[in-house]
Amino acid sequence: MNNTNHYSEDLLSNYSNLLECYPSHELLRPMLGDAITEFCHDKNKNYKILEVGAGRGESTELFIKSNMQVTFIEPSPGALAVLKSKFSEKKHTLVRADALEWIKREPPCSYEVVTASWVLHNFPAETRDWFIKECYRILKKPGLFAIFDKILQEGATQKNNDLFNKQIERLRSSKAIDQKLFKKMIAHEKRDISFDYVWYENDLRDGLDKLGFDKVIGRGRHERDMVLFATKN
């Protein structure tokens, strides 16, 4: 099993320009950082954190502290190079790998925190469910599963359609995105709302409850994106 929906290097090289078209980046990502730092509150403890699809560390910068040891999983060599330049301490581990293959080899109860930002919606629903189950398996007790992702509200078809069109217009209006990149993002956005990929908040909450997470809390929502975390005790 592997994920074939990684961002291409040209998308990653234009990531800063793309983020300008997605206001949730600035509005919600700090909430993810706050949830992780609040959980890792004991300054005398070393917290092992797994960040899946770490990108260039946009989320990491908002939570990383001296009492954290982070394992970064990232398939892009360009993104890994940026991570290495930002987080060069030897205690951190940078791994170029497909997360779906890599996580199967991790022993149970290995991390206090598993986190991902705008990653899991790229998996087909069945694969995503399996991956979250694996995240639960490798979490310690107590443990925190914290995500920032594209998670739609169920039963709001017209609203979701309007928000989709609003996002497309943001991309279309950007002077920093050329036509080639625009077409790639259109394909990406359309795939995200297709039958095999679309992700609804109610389904996520139900799945986390069934796995055994104790608390499932929505930290914040903006349009189609939300920050959600769940604890394993």
SESETOR-148623 format. One record per residue (C-alpha): y negated, x, z negated. Coordinates in steps of 0.2 Angstrom, whole numbers, padded with zeros to 4 digits, m for minus. Each point is the difference from the previous one (the first is absolute). Example, Ala and Ser with C-alpha at 12.3 -4.5 7.8 and 13.67 -1.06 7.14 Angstrom:
2
<lose><py>0022</py><px>0062</px><pz>m0039</pz></lose>
<lose><py>m0017</py><px>0006</px><pz>0003</pz></lose>
***
This chain:
233
<lose><py>0000</py><px>0000</px><pz>0000</pz></lose>
<lose><py>m0017</py><px>0007</px><pz>0005</pz></lose>
<lose><py>m0018</py><px>m0006</px><pz>0003</pz></lose>
<lose><py>m0006</py><px>0001</px><pz>0018</pz></lose>
<lose><py>m0017</py><px>m0008</px><pz>m0004</pz></lose>
<lose><py>m0009</py><px>0016</px><pz>m0006</pz></lose>
<lose><py>m0018</py><px>0002</px><pz>0005</pz></lose>
<lose><py>m0001</py><px>0011</px><pz>0015</pz></lose>
<lose><py>m0010</py><px>0016</px><pz>m0002</pz></lose>
<lose><py>m0015</py><px>m0006</px><pz>0010</pz></lose>
<lose><py>m0001</py><px>m0015</px><pz>m0011</pz></lose>
<lose><py>0000</py><px>0011</px><pz>m0016</pz></lose>
<lose><py>m0013</py><px>0012</px><pz>0008</pz></lose>
<lose><py>m0011</py><px>m0015</px><pz>0002</pz></lose>
<lose><py>0004</py><px>m0007</px><pz>m0017</pz></lose>
<lose><py>m0017</py><px>0001</px><pz>m0008</pz></lose>
<lose><py>m0007</py><px>m0010</px><pz>0015</pz></lose>
<lose><py>0013</py><px>m0013</px><pz>m0002</pz></lose>
<lose><py>m0003</py><px>m0002</px><pz>m0019</pz></lose>
<lose><py>m0018</py><px>m0005</px><pz>0004</pz></lose>
<lose><py>0007</py><px>m0015</px><pz>0008</pz></lose>
<lose><py>0010</py><px>m0005</px><pz>m0015</pz></lose>
<lose><py>m0011</py><px>m0004</px><pz>m0015</pz></lose>
<lose><py>0015</py><px>m0002</px><pz>m0012</pz></lose>
<lose><py>0002</py><px>0019</px><pz>0000</pz></lose>
<lose><py>m0016</py><px>0001</px><pz>m0010</pz></lose>
<lose><py>0002</py><px>m0016</px><pz>m0010</pz></lose>
<lose><py>0018</py><px>0000</px><pz>m0005</pz></lose>
<lose><py>0006</py><px>0018</px><pz>0000</pz></lose>
<lose><py>m0009</py><px>0005</px><pz>m0016</pz></lose>
<lose><py>0009</py><px>m0015</px><pz>m0009</pz></lose>
<lose><py>0016</py><px>0009</px><pz>0005</pz></lose>
<lose><py>m0006</py><px>0016</px><pz>m0008</pz></lose>
<lose><py>m0006</py><px>m0009</px><pz>m0016</pz></lose>
<lose><py>0017</py><px>m0008</px><pz>m0002</pz></lose>
<lose><py>0009</py><px>0017</px><pz>0001</pz></lose>
<lose><py>m0012</py><px>0009</px><pz>m0011</pz></lose>
<lose><py>0001</py><px>m0014</px><pz>m0013</pz></lose>
<lose><py>0019</py><px>0001</px><pz>0000</pz></lose>
<lose><py>0000</py><px>0019</px><pz>m0001</pz></lose>
<lose><py>m0011</py><px>0000</px><pz>m0015</pz></lose>
<lose><py>0009</py><px>0013</px><pz>m0012</pz></lose>
<lose><py>m0008</py><px>0016</px><pz>0003</pz></lose>
<lose><py>0014</py><px>0009</px><pz>m0009</pz></lose>
<lose><py>0013</py><px>m0006</px><pz>0012</pz></lose>
<lose><py>0005</py><px>0006</px><pz>0018</pz></lose>
<lose><py>0001</py><px>m0015</px><pz>0012</pz></lose>
<lose><py>0010</py><px>0002</px><pz>0015</pz></lose>
<lose><py>m0007</py><px>m0010</px><pz>0014</pz></lose>
<lose><py>0007</py><px>m0004</px><pz>0018</pz></lose>
<lose><py>m0013</py><px>m0004</px><pz>0013</pz></lose>
<lose><py>0008</py><px>m0007</px><pz>0016</pz></lose>
<lose><py>m0009</py><px>0003</px><pz>0016</pz></lose>
<lose><py>m0014</py><px>0009</px><pz>m0009</pz></lose>
<lose><py>m0010</py><px>0003</px><pz>0016</pz></lose>
<lose><py>m0014</py><px>0011</px><pz>m0004</pz></lose>
<lose><py>m0001</py><px>m0004</px><pz>m0018</pz></lose>
<lose><py>m0013</py><px>m0014</px><pz>0001</pz></lose>
<lose><py>0008</py><px>m0009</px><pz>m0014</pz></lose>
<lose><py>0006</py><px>0016</px><pz>m0010</pz></lose>
<lose><py>m0018</py><px>0006</px><pz>m0002</pz></lose>
<lose><py>m0003</py><px>m0016</px><pz>m0010</pz></lose>
<lose><py>0014</py><px>0002</px><pz>m0013</pz></lose>
<lose><py>0006</py><px>0018</px><pz>m0001</pz></lose>
<lose><py>m0003</py><px>0008</px><pz>m0017</pz></lose>
<lose><py>0006</py><px>0016</px><pz>m0009</pz></lose>
<lose><py>0015</py><px>m0009</px><pz>m0008</pz></lose>
<lose><py>0007</py><px>m0006</px><pz>0016</pz></lose>
<lose><py>0013</py><px>0009</px><pz>0011</pz></lose>
<lose><py>0000</py><px>m0008</px><pz>0018</pz></lose>
<lose><py>0013</py><px>0000</px><pz>0013</pz></lose>
<lose><py>m0008</py><px>m0004</px><pz>0017</pz></lose>
<lose><py>0011</py><px>m0007</px><pz>0014</pz></lose>
<lose><py>m0008</py><px>0000</px><pz>0016</pz></lose>
<lose><py>0007</py><px>0002</px><pz>0018</pz></lose>
<lose><py>m0016</py><px>0006</px><pz>0008</pz></lose>
<lose><py>m0002</py><px>0019</px><pz>0001</pz></lose>
<lose><py>m0019</py><px>m0002</px><pz>0002</pz></lose>
<lose><py>m0001</py><px>m0011</px><pz>m0015</pz></lose>
<lose><py>0011</py><px>0012</px><pz>m0010</pz></lose>
<lose><py>m0012</py><px>0014</px><pz>0004</pz></lose>
<lose><py>m0014</py><px>m0010</px><pz>m0007</pz></lose>
<lose><py>0009</py><px>m0004</px><pz>m0016</pz></lose>
<lose><py>0005</py><px>0018</px><pz>m0002</pz></lose>
<lose><py>m0018</py><px>0005</px><pz>0000</pz></lose>
<lose><py>m0006</py><px>m0013</px><pz>m0012</pz></lose>
<lose><py>0015</py><px>0001</px><pz>m0012</pz></lose>
<lose><py>0005</py><px>0018</px><pz>0000</pz></lose>
<lose><py>0007</py><px>0001</px><pz>m0018</pz></lose>
<lose><py>0018</py><px>0006</px><pz>m0001</pz></lose>
<lose><py>0005</py><px>m0014</px><pz>m0011</pz></lose>
<lose><py>m0002</py><px>m0012</px><pz>0015</pz></lose>
<lose><py>0013</py><px>m0002</px><pz>0013</pz></lose>
<lose><py>m0004</py><px>m0004</px><pz>0019</pz></lose>
<lose><py>0015</py><px>m0006</px><pz>0010</pz></lose>
<lose><py>m0001</py><px>m0004</px><pz>0019</pz></lose>
<lose><py>0013</py><px>m0013</px><pz>0001</pz></lose>
<lose><py>0004</py><px>m0018</px><pz>0005</pz></lose>
<lose><py>m0001</py><px>m0010</px><pz>m0016</pz></lose>
<lose><py>0014</py><px>m0011</px><pz>0004</pz></lose>
<lose><py>0012</py><px>0014</px><pz>0002</pz></lose>
<lose><py>m0007</py><px>0011</px><pz>m0014</pz></lose>
<lose><py>0000</py><px>m0013</px><pz>m0014</pz></lose>
<lose><py>0019</py><px>m0003</px><pz>0002</pz></lose>
<lose><py>0003</py><px>0018</px><pz>m0007</pz></lose>
<lose><py>m0011</py><px>m0002</px><pz>m0015</pz></lose>
<lose><py>0009</py><px>m0002</px><pz>m0017</pz></lose>
<lose><py>m0003</py><px>m0016</px><pz>m0010</pz></lose>
<lose><py>m0014</py><px>0000</px><pz>m0013</pz></lose>
<lose><py>m0010</py><px>0015</px><pz>0007</pz></lose>
<lose><py>m0018</py><px>m0006</px><pz>0000</pz></lose>
<lose><py>m0012</py><px>m0009</px><pz>m0012</pz></lose>
<lose><py>m0010</py><px>m0006</px><pz>0015</pz></lose>
<lose><py>0004</py><px>m0005</px><pz>0018</pz></lose>
<lose><py>m0015</py><px>m0004</px><pz>0011</pz></lose>
<lose><py>m0004</py><px>m0003</px><pz>0018</pz></lose>
<lose><py>m0016</py><px>m0005</px><pz>0009</pz></lose>
<lose><py>0000</py><px>m0010</px><pz>0017</pz></lose>
<lose><py>0018</py><px>0006</px><pz>0003</pz></lose>
<lose><py>0013</py><px>m0013</px><pz>m0004</pz></lose>
<lose><py>m0007</py><px>m0013</px><pz>0012</pz></lose>
<lose><py>0006</py><px>0012</px><pz>0014</pz></lose>
<lose><py>0018</py><px>m0003</px><pz>m0005</pz></lose>
<lose><py>0010</py><px>m0015</px><pz>0007</pz></lose>
<lose><py>0002</py><px>m0013</px><pz>m0014</pz></lose>
<lose><py>0018</py><px>0004</px><pz>m0003</pz></lose>
<lose><py>m0003</py><px>0018</px><pz>m0001</pz></lose>
<lose><py>m0015</py><px>m0002</px><pz>m0011</pz></lose>
<lose><py>0010</py><px>m0010</px><pz>m0012</pz></lose>
<lose><py>0014</py><px>0013</px><pz>m0001</pz></lose>
<lose><py>m0013</py><px>0014</px><pz>m0002</pz></lose>
<lose><py>m0009</py><px>m0009</px><pz>m0015</pz></lose>
<lose><py>0018</py><px>m0002</px><pz>m0008</pz></lose>
<lose><py>0001</py><px>0019</px><pz>0002</pz></lose>
<lose><py>m0017</py><px>0002</px><pz>m0008</pz></lose>
<lose><py>0006</py><px>m0010</px><pz>m0015</pz></lose>
<lose><py>0016</py><px>0011</px><pz>m0001</pz></lose>
<lose><py>m0009</py><px>0017</px><pz>m0001</pz></lose>
<lose><py>m0013</py><px>m0007</px><pz>m0012</pz></lose>
<lose><py>0002</py><px>0005</px><pz>m0018</pz></lose>
<lose><py>m0003</py><px>m0012</px><pz>m0015</pz></lose>
<lose><py>m0014</py><px>m0002</px><pz>m0003</pz></lose>
<lose><py>m0005</py><px>0001</px><pz>0018</pz></lose>
<lose><py>m0014</py><px>m0006</px><pz>0012</pz></lose>
<lose><py>0002</py><px>m0006</px><pz>0018</pz></lose>
<lose><py>m0018</py><px>m0001</px><pz>0007</pz></lose>
<lose><py>m0005</py><px>m0004</px><pz>0018</pz></lose>
<lose><py>m0015</py><px>m0004</px><pz>0011</pz></lose>
<lose><py>0005</py><px>m0008</px><pz>0015</pz></lose>
<lose><py>m0002</py><px>m0014</px><pz>0013</pz></lose>
<lose><py>0008</py><px>m0015</px><pz>m0009</pz></lose>
<lose><py>m0005</py><px>m0017</px><pz>0007</pz></lose>
<lose><py>m0002</py><px>m0016</px><pz>m0010</pz></lose>
<lose><py>0014</py><px>m0013</px><pz>0005</pz></lose>
<lose><py>m0005</py><px>m0017</px><pz>0006</pz></lose>
<lose><py>m0017</py><px>0006</px><pz>0006</pz></lose>
<lose><py>0004</py><px>0001</px><pz>0019</pz></lose>
<lose><py>m0017</py><px>m0004</px><pz>0006</pz></lose>
<lose><py>m0009</py><px>0011</px><pz>m0012</pz></lose>
<lose><py>0012</py><px>0015</px><pz>0004</pz></lose>
<lose><py>m0003</py><px>m0003</px><pz>0019</pz></lose>
<lose><py>m0019</py><px>0000</px><pz>m0003</pz></lose>
<lose><py>0002</py><px>0016</px><pz>m0010</pz></lose>
<lose><py>0010</py><px>0008</px><pz>0013</pz></lose>
<lose><py>m0013</py><px>m0004</px><pz>0013</pz></lose>
<lose><py>m0013</py><px>0007</px><pz>m0011</pz></lose>
<lose><py>0009</py><px>0016</px><pz>m0002</pz></lose>
<lose><py>0002</py><px>0002</px><pz>0019</pz></lose>
<lose><py>m0019</py><px>m0003</px><pz>0002</pz></lose>
<lose><py>m0004</py><px>0014</px><pz>m0012</pz></lose>
<lose><py>0011</py><px>0012</px><pz>0010</pz></lose>
<lose><py>m0008</py><px>m0006</px><pz>0016</pz></lose>
<lose><py>m0017</py><px>0002</px><pz>m0006</pz></lose>
<lose><py>0003</py><px>0018</px><pz>m0007</pz></lose>
<lose><py>m0009</py><px>0013</px><pz>0010</pz></lose>
<lose><py>0011</py><px>0013</px><pz>m0007</pz></lose>
<lose><py>0016</py><px>m0007</px><pz>0008</pz></lose>
<lose><py>0004</py><px>0003</px><pz>0018</pz></lose>
<lose><py>0009</py><px>m0013</px><pz>0011</pz></lose>
<lose><py>0017</py><px>0009</px><pz>m0001</pz></lose>
<lose><py>m0001</py><px>0000</px><pz>m0019</pz></lose>
<lose><py>m0005</py><px>m0018</px><pz>m0001</pz></lose>
<lose><py>0015</py><px>m0005</px><pz>0011</pz></lose>
<lose><py>0011</py><px>0009</px><pz>m0012</pz></lose>
<lose><py>m0007</py><px>m0009</px><pz>m0015</pz></lose>
<lose><py>0001</py><px>m0017</px><pz>0008</pz></lose>
<lose><py>0019</py><px>0003</px><pz>0003</pz></lose>
<lose><py>0001</py><px>0006</px><pz>m0019</pz></lose>
<lose><py>m0009</py><px>m0016</px><pz>m0006</pz></lose>
<lose><py>0010</py><px>m0011</px><pz>0011</pz></lose>
<lose><py>0016</py><px>0007</px><pz>m0006</pz></lose>
<lose><py>m0005</py><px>m0002</px><pz>m0019</pz></lose>
<lose><py>m0001</py><px>m0019</px><pz>0002</pz></lose>
<lose><py>0016</py><px>m0001</px><pz>0010</pz></lose>
<lose><py>0015</py><px>m0009</px><pz>m0007</pz></lose>
<lose><py>0010</py><px>0016</px><pz>m0004</pz></lose>
<lose><py>m0015</py><px>0008</px><pz>m0009</pz></lose>
<lose><py>m0011</py><px>m0012</px><pz>m0007</pz></lose>
<lose><py>m0001</py><px>0001</px><pz>m0019</pz></lose>
<lose><py>m0005</py><px>m0014</px><pz>m0012</pz></lose>
<lose><py>m0005</py><px>0002</px><pz>m0018</pz></lose>
<lose><py>0011</py><px>m0014</px><pz>m0007</pz></lose>
<lose><py>0015</py><px>0009</px><pz>0008</pz></lose>
<lose><py>m0005</py><px>0017</px><pz>m0007</pz></lose>
<lose><py>m0002</py><px>m0008</px><pz>m0018</pz></lose>
<lose><py>0017</py><px>m0009</px><pz>0001</pz></lose>
<lose><py>0009</py><px>0016</px><pz>0006</pz></lose>
<lose><py>m0008</py><px>0011</px><pz>m0014</pz></lose>
<lose><py>0005</py><px>m0013</px><pz>m0013</pz></lose>
<lose><py>0018</py><px>0000</px><pz>0007</pz></lose>
<lose><py>0001</py><px>0018</px><pz>m0001</pz></lose>
<lose><py>m0004</py><px>0000</px><pz>m0019</pz></lose>
<lose><py>m0018</py><px>0005</px><pz>m0001</pz></lose>
<lose><py>m0008</py><px>m0006</px><pz>m0016</pz></lose>
<lose><py>m0018</py><px>m0003</px><pz>0005</pz></lose>
<lose><py>m0006</py><px>m0003</px><pz>0018</pz></lose>
<lose><py>m0019</py><px>0000</px><pz>0001</pz></lose>
<lose><py>m0012</py><px>m0002</px><pz>0014</pz></lose>
<lose><py>m0015</py><px>0012</px><pz>m0004</pz></lose>
<lose><py>m0011</py><px>m0006</px><pz>0014</pz></lose>
<lose><py>m0001</py><px>m0008</px><pz>0018</pz></lose>
<lose><py>m0011</py><px>0002</px><pz>0015</pz></lose>
<lose><py>0004</py><px>m0010</px><pz>0015</pz></lose>
<lose><py>0018</py><px>0005</px><pz>0005</pz></lose>
<lose><py>0002</py><px>0015</px><pz>m0011</pz></lose>
<lose><py>0004</py><px>0001</px><pz>m0019</pz></lose>
<lose><py>0004</py><px>0011</px><pz>m0014</pz></lose>
<lose><py>0015</py><px>m0004</px><pz>m0010</pz></lose>
<lose><py>0010</py><px>0008</px><pz>m0013</pz></lose>
<lose><py>0016</py><px>m0003</px><pz>m0010</pz></lose>
<lose><py>0007</py><px>0008</px><pz>m0015</pz></lose>
<lose><py>0018</py><px>0005</px><pz>m0004</pz></lose>
<lose><py>0004</py><px>0000</px><pz>m0019</pz></lose>
***
